[in-house]
Amino acid sequence: MSDRGGGAGAQQPRAWGGPVLEAVMRSAPEDFFVEELDGFEASGSGEHLLLRVEKRCLNTVEAARRIARWAGVGEQAVGYAGLKDRHAVTRQRFSVHLPGREAPSLEGLEDAGLRVLDHARHVRKLPRGALAGNRFGLVLREVRGGRAGIEARLGQIAAAGVPNWFGAQRFGRDGGNVAAALALFAGRRVGRAQRGLLLSAARSALFNRVLEERVRGGSWNLGMDGEVWILDGSRSVFGPEPWTGELAQRLAGFDIHPSAPLWGRGELRSGGAARSLELGALEGSESMALRAGLEMAGLRQERRATRVRPGALEWEWPADNVLELRFTLPPGSYATAVLAEIGVVRDAVRQ
C-alpha cells in the first residue's frame, strides 16, 4: 500500500458523503474563536500564578514568552495546557512560577493582542493536557450550498460524530513536519521543543493513515474483529474481546469508541481484522521509516479514538451566505475534522 499524506482535508475520504457546502473560514481572526474548558479549579494559594488570557493573532508559544519576560523568569517557568493557533481569538490559561514574590502589575502584560481575564494562585505548574476540552465559535463566509442539505449534514454530525482526524496544523506548512521528522530520524539535530513537535507529527500521520483505511471501509465508527476499545473522555483501553450486546449498547451510547494506534515501542494490541488493517495501512516505505523512528525515540504504543462527536453543536445563519457554528470537542480533537465532513472550507490564512 502506498503512503499518503497526514492532514485532514480534501484528499481524505468523507464519512457522510460528498460536500454540501463551499465556504471560507478565518476571513478575520474573530471568525475562529477557541476557549479552553478548564480541567480543574485554581487552589487559591501556592507558588504559581494562573492567568486566564484572551489572545488575538498570538499563538501560545509567543504568549508564553511574553509572560516569561513580563514576570522576569525563564520560559521553562511558564506552563500551558494546549497549543492554540495564531490566526484566531483564543482564551486559555497559563501558569507562571513566582515563588516567594508577587507578580508585576498586569498592566505591563496587556496590549491589543493580549488581555488578562482573571488570575489566581495555584499549587503547581499547569501541565500539558490539563483541560477538559475546547469550545469553538466558527464563522463561515461566502457559503454556497443548499441550506436544507447543510443543516441535514450538521444534524447527522451532531448525532453520530465524525472521524477523529489529526488536523492539518499538526503537520506544519505544506505538511512539512512529516519530512522533517524523517530527517530527524535520519540523524538531523533539532532543538528539544522542535523534536517534540516532529515526533507528534510522525505519530499523527500514521494514525491518519490507519483512520483513512477505516473510513474508506466504513469501520471508523464500528467495531472490527480484534478491536481495541477506548473509554470516552479517557485514555483507558480494553480488548480485544468477543462482541456482545453490552459492547454494542456502549458503542451506540458513545461510552466507548473504536481506536487506532499512536505508534511506538511494544506489541500492537489489536488482533484479527483490526490488526491486519492497521499493519496494512502502515506498510509503505515512509510509514515503516516513521514507525522505526518513533520506536527508536522511545515512544510507547498508545491508542486514540477513531471517532469524535462534537458536543452542544448549534448553528445559525446571520446572513444568507454566512453560517455560524458553535460546539465543543475533547482535548486533542480538531474543529477542522468537523468542517471537513460538511464540505470544502477554504482557509483564508493558509490559501
C-alpha positions as CSV (number, residue, x, y, z in Angstrom):
1,M,0.0,0.0,0.0
2,S,1.4,3.4,-0.9
3,D,1.9,6.1,1.8
4,R,-0.5,9.0,1.9
5,G,-0.4,12.5,3.4
6,G,-1.2,13.2,7.1
7,G,-3.6,16.1,7.4
8,A,-7.4,16.3,7.4
9,G,-8.7,17.8,4.2
10,A,-9.8,17.3,0.6
11,Q,-7.6,14.3,0.0
12,Q,-9.2,12.3,2.8
13,P,-12.4,10.4,2.4
14,R,-15.6,11.8,4.0
15,A,-17.7,9.5,6.2
16,W,-21.1,11.0,5.4
17,G,-20.8,11.6,1.7
18,G,-19.9,14.4,-0.7
19,P,-19.6,18.1,0.3
20,V,-22.8,20.0,0.9
21,L,-21.2,23.5,1.0
22,E,-18.3,25.6,0.0
23,A,-17.2,28.4,2.3
24,V,-14.3,30.5,3.6
25,M,-13.1,30.4,7.2
26,R,-10.9,32.8,9.1
27,S,-11.6,35.8,7.0
28,A,-10.8,37.7,10.2
29,P,-9.3,36.4,13.5
30,E,-12.7,36.8,15.2
31,D,-14.2,34.2,12.8
32,F,-12.2,31.5,14.6
33,F,-12.8,31.6,18.4
34,V,-11.5,28.9,20.7
35,E,-11.8,28.8,24.5
36,E,-10.3,26.1,26.7
37,L,-12.6,24.3,29.2
38,D,-10.8,24.1,32.5
39,G,-9.8,20.6,33.8
40,F,-9.5,21.9,37.4
41,E,-10.1,24.9,39.6
42,A,-7.3,27.0,41.0
43,S,-6.3,26.1,44.5
44,G,-6.2,29.8,45.6
45,S,-2.7,29.6,47.0
46,G,0.7,28.4,46.0
47,E,3.9,29.3,44.2
48,H,2.3,29.5,40.7
49,L,0.1,32.3,39.3
50,L,-2.6,31.0,37.0
51,L,-3.6,33.6,34.3
52,R,-6.6,33.3,32.0
53,V,-5.9,35.4,29.0
54,E,-7.6,36.2,25.7
55,K,-5.2,36.4,22.8
56,R,-5.7,37.8,19.3
57,C,-3.3,36.9,16.5
58,L,-0.9,35.5,19.0
59,N,0.0,31.8,19.3
60,T,0.6,30.0,22.6
61,V,4.4,29.8,22.4
62,E,4.7,33.6,21.7
63,A,2.3,34.4,24.6
64,A,4.3,32.2,26.9
65,R,7.5,34.0,26.0
66,R,5.8,37.4,26.6
67,I,4.5,36.2,30.0
68,A,8.1,35.0,30.9
69,R,9.6,38.4,30.0
70,W,6.8,40.2,32.0
71,A,7.4,38.1,35.1
72,G,11.2,38.1,34.8
73,V,11.5,34.3,34.7
74,G,12.8,31.8,32.3
75,E,10.4,30.3,29.7
76,Q,10.5,26.9,31.5
77,A,8.8,28.6,34.4
78,V,5.6,29.1,32.3
79,G,3.1,26.3,31.7
80,Y,0.1,25.9,29.4
81,A,-2.3,23.0,28.8
82,G,-2.5,23.2,25.0
83,L,-1.3,24.9,21.8
84,K,-3.6,27.5,20.2
85,D,-3.3,28.9,16.7
86,R,-2.1,32.5,15.9
87,H,-4.8,33.3,13.4
88,A,-7.7,33.3,15.9
89,V,-9.1,34.8,19.0
90,T,-8.4,32.3,21.8
91,R,-8.8,32.0,25.6
92,Q,-6.6,29.8,27.6
93,R,-4.7,29.5,30.9
94,F,-1.0,29.9,31.6
95,S,0.8,29.3,34.9
96,V,4.0,31.2,35.9
97,H,6.2,30.1,38.7
98,L,6.7,33.0,41.2
99,P,7.9,31.5,44.5
100,G,8.0,34.0,47.3
101,R,7.1,37.1,45.4
102,E,4.2,39.0,44.0
103,A,3.5,39.2,40.3
104,P,4.3,42.5,38.5
105,S,1.4,44.8,37.5
106,L,-0.8,43.1,35.0
107,E,-0.9,46.4,33.0
108,G,2.6,45.6,31.9
109,L,1.5,42.4,30.3
110,E,-1.6,43.6,28.4
111,D,-1.8,45.2,25.0
112,A,-4.1,45.0,21.9
113,G,-3.2,41.3,21.3
114,L,-3.4,40.0,24.9
115,R,-5.6,40.8,27.9
116,V,-5.9,39.1,31.2
117,L,-9.4,37.9,32.1
118,D,-8.7,36.6,35.6
119,H,-5.9,35.3,37.8
120,A,-5.4,33.2,40.9
121,R,-2.7,31.4,42.7
122,H,-2.2,27.6,42.3
123,V,0.0,24.9,43.9
124,R,1.7,23.6,40.8
125,K,2.6,24.3,37.2
126,L,-0.1,23.9,34.6
127,P,0.8,20.6,32.8
128,R,0.2,19.9,29.1
129,G,-3.2,18.3,28.5
130,A,-4.8,19.6,31.7
131,L,-8.0,20.8,30.2
132,A,-11.5,19.3,29.8
133,G,-11.8,20.3,26.1
134,N,-12.3,23.3,23.9
135,R,-15.3,25.4,22.9
136,F,-15.3,26.7,19.4
137,G,-17.2,29.5,17.7
138,L,-16.6,29.5,13.9
139,V,-18.0,31.8,11.3
140,L,-18.0,30.6,7.7
141,R,-18.4,33.2,5.0
142,E,-19.2,33.1,1.3
143,V,-21.3,30.0,1.9
144,R,-22.6,28.2,-1.2
145,G,-24.9,25.2,-0.9
146,G,-28.5,24.4,-0.1
147,R,-29.4,25.3,3.4
148,A,-31.6,22.2,3.9
149,G,-28.7,19.9,2.9
150,I,-26.2,21.7,5.1
151,E,-28.5,21.5,8.1
152,A,-29.2,17.8,7.5
153,R,-25.5,17.1,7.4
154,L,-25.0,19.1,10.6
155,G,-27.7,17.1,12.3
156,Q,-26.0,13.9,11.2
157,I,-22.7,15.0,12.7
158,A,-24.4,16.1,15.9
159,A,-26.0,12.6,16.3
160,A,-23.2,10.3,15.1
161,G,-19.9,12.3,15.1
162,V,-17.0,12.4,12.6
163,P,-13.7,10.7,12.0
164,N,-11.2,11.9,14.6
165,W,-8.6,13.1,12.2
166,F,-5.5,15.0,13.3
167,G,-5.8,18.4,11.7
168,A,-3.5,19.9,9.1
169,Q,-2.0,22.3,11.6
170,R,-0.3,19.3,13.3
171,F,1.8,18.8,10.1
172,G,3.1,22.3,9.6
173,R,3.1,24.4,6.4
174,D,2.5,22.2,3.4
175,G,2.7,19.2,5.6
176,G,6.5,19.7,6.0
177,N,6.7,18.3,9.6
178,V,6.5,14.7,8.3
179,A,9.5,15.2,6.1
180,A,11.3,17.0,8.9
181,A,10.5,14.0,11.2
182,L,12.1,11.7,8.7
183,A,15.2,13.9,8.6
184,L,15.3,13.8,12.4
185,F,15.2,10.0,12.4
186,A,18.0,10.0,9.8
187,G,20.2,12.0,12.2
188,R,19.4,15.6,11.8
189,R,19.8,17.6,15.1
190,V,16.9,19.8,16.3
191,G,16.0,21.5,19.5
192,R,14.0,19.8,22.2
193,A,10.8,21.7,21.5
194,Q,11.1,21.1,17.8
195,R,11.8,17.4,18.4
196,G,8.5,17.0,20.3
197,L,6.5,18.6,17.5
198,L,8.1,16.4,14.9
199,L,7.5,13.2,16.9
200,S,3.9,14.2,17.3
201,A,3.6,14.9,13.6
202,A,5.0,11.4,12.8
203,R,2.6,9.7,15.1
204,S,-0.3,11.7,13.8
205,A,0.5,10.9,10.2
206,L,0.5,7.2,10.9
207,F,-2.8,7.4,12.9
208,N,-4.4,9.3,10.0
209,R,-3.3,6.6,7.5
210,V,-5.0,3.9,9.6
211,L,-8.1,6.1,10.0
212,E,-8.2,6.7,6.3
213,E,-8.5,3.0,5.7
214,R,-11.2,2.6,8.3
215,V,-13.2,5.5,6.8
216,R,-12.9,4.0,3.3
217,G,-14.1,0.6,4.6
218,G,-16.9,2.1,6.7
219,S,-15.5,0.9,10.1
220,W,-14.3,4.2,11.6
221,N,-17.4,4.2,13.9
222,L,-17.9,0.4,14.2
223,G,-16.1,-2.4,16.0
224,M,-13.9,-4.7,14.0
225,D,-12.8,-8.3,14.8
226,G,-9.9,-7.8,17.2
227,E,-10.9,-4.2,18.1
228,V,-9.3,-2.3,21.0
229,W,-11.8,-0.1,22.7
230,I,-11.1,3.3,24.3
231,L,-13.3,4.8,27.0
232,D,-15.0,8.1,26.2
233,G,-13.1,11.0,27.8
234,S,-10.2,8.8,28.8
235,R,-7.1,7.1,27.6
236,S,-8.1,3.8,29.1
237,V,-8.4,1.0,26.7
238,F,-9.6,-2.6,26.8
239,G,-9.9,-5.5,24.4
240,P,-9.8,-7.3,22.2
241,E,-12.8,-9.3,23.5
242,P,-15.8,-11.1,22.0
243,W,-18.6,-8.9,20.6
244,T,-21.6,-8.7,22.9
245,G,-24.8,-6.9,23.2
246,E,-23.3,-4.9,26.1
247,L,-20.5,-3.7,23.8
248,A,-23.0,-2.8,21.1
249,Q,-25.0,-0.8,23.6
250,R,-21.9,1.1,24.9
251,L,-20.8,1.8,21.4
252,A,-24.2,3.2,20.4
253,G,-24.2,5.3,23.5
254,F,-20.8,6.8,22.9
255,D,-19.5,5.3,26.1
256,I,-16.7,3.6,24.1
257,H,-15.1,4.2,20.8
258,P,-13.1,2.1,18.3
259,S,-9.4,3.0,18.3
260,A,-6.3,3.1,16.1
261,P,-2.6,3.1,17.1
262,L,-0.4,6.0,18.2
263,W,2.8,4.3,17.2
264,G,5.6,3.4,19.5
265,R,7.5,0.6,21.1
266,G,5.7,-2.5,22.3
267,E,3.3,-5.0,20.9
268,L,0.4,-3.8,18.8
269,R,-2.6,-4.5,21.0
270,S,-5.2,-5.1,18.3
271,G,-5.9,-8.5,16.8
272,G,-7.7,-10.2,13.9
273,A,-9.1,-7.9,11.1
274,A,-8.3,-4.7,13.1
275,R,-4.6,-5.7,13.4
276,S,-4.4,-6.7,9.7
277,L,-5.9,-3.3,8.6
278,E,-3.5,-1.3,10.8
279,L,-0.4,-3.1,9.6
280,G,-1.6,-3.0,6.0
281,A,-2.2,0.8,6.2
282,L,1.3,1.3,7.5
283,E,3.4,-1.0,5.3
284,G,4.6,1.7,2.8
285,S,8.3,2.7,2.9
286,E,7.7,6.1,4.5
287,S,5.4,4.6,7.1
288,M,7.9,2.0,8.0
289,A,10.6,4.7,8.5
290,L,8.3,6.7,10.7
291,R,7.4,3.6,12.7
292,A,11.1,2.8,13.2
293,G,12.0,6.3,14.2
294,L,9.2,6.6,16.8
295,E,10.3,3.3,18.3
296,M,14.0,4.4,18.4
297,A,12.8,7.7,20.1
298,G,11.4,5.6,22.9
299,L,7.7,6.4,22.5
300,R,5.4,3.5,23.5
301,Q,2.3,2.2,21.8
302,E,-0.9,4.1,22.7
303,R,-4.3,4.4,21.2
304,R,-6.6,7.2,20.0
305,A,-10.4,7.1,19.3
306,T,-11.3,6.9,15.6
307,R,-14.4,8.9,16.1
308,V,-15.4,12.0,18.0
309,R,-18.8,13.6,18.5
310,P,-19.0,17.4,18.9
311,G,-20.8,18.5,22.0
312,A,-23.6,21.1,22.0
313,L,-23.5,21.6,18.3
314,E,-25.5,24.6,17.3
315,W,-25.8,26.8,14.2
316,E,-27.4,29.9,12.9
317,W,-27.4,32.0,9.7
318,P,-26.6,35.7,10.4
319,A,-26.9,36.2,6.7
320,D,-27.9,34.1,3.7
321,N,-24.2,33.3,2.9
322,V,-22.9,33.3,6.5
323,L,-23.0,30.3,8.8
324,E,-22.0,30.4,12.4
325,L,-21.2,27.1,14.3
326,R,-20.7,26.5,18.0
327,F,-19.6,23.2,19.5
328,T,-17.2,21.6,22.0
329,L,-14.6,19.0,21.4
330,P,-12.5,16.9,23.8
331,P,-8.7,17.6,24.1
332,G,-6.7,16.7,21.1
333,S,-9.6,16.8,18.6
334,Y,-9.8,19.3,15.8
335,A,-12.5,21.6,14.6
336,T,-11.2,21.1,11.0
337,A,-12.3,17.4,11.3
338,V,-15.9,18.6,11.8
339,L,-15.6,21.1,8.9
340,A,-14.2,18.5,6.6
341,E,-17.4,16.5,6.9
342,I,-19.6,19.4,5.9
343,G,-17.8,20.5,2.7
344,V,-14.9,22.3,1.1
345,V,-13.9,25.1,3.5
346,R,-11.1,27.2,2.3
347,D,-8.8,28.7,5.0
348,A,-8.2,32.4,4.2
349,V,-5.0,32.3,6.1
350,R,-3.5,29.1,4.6
351,Q,-4.6,29.6,1.0
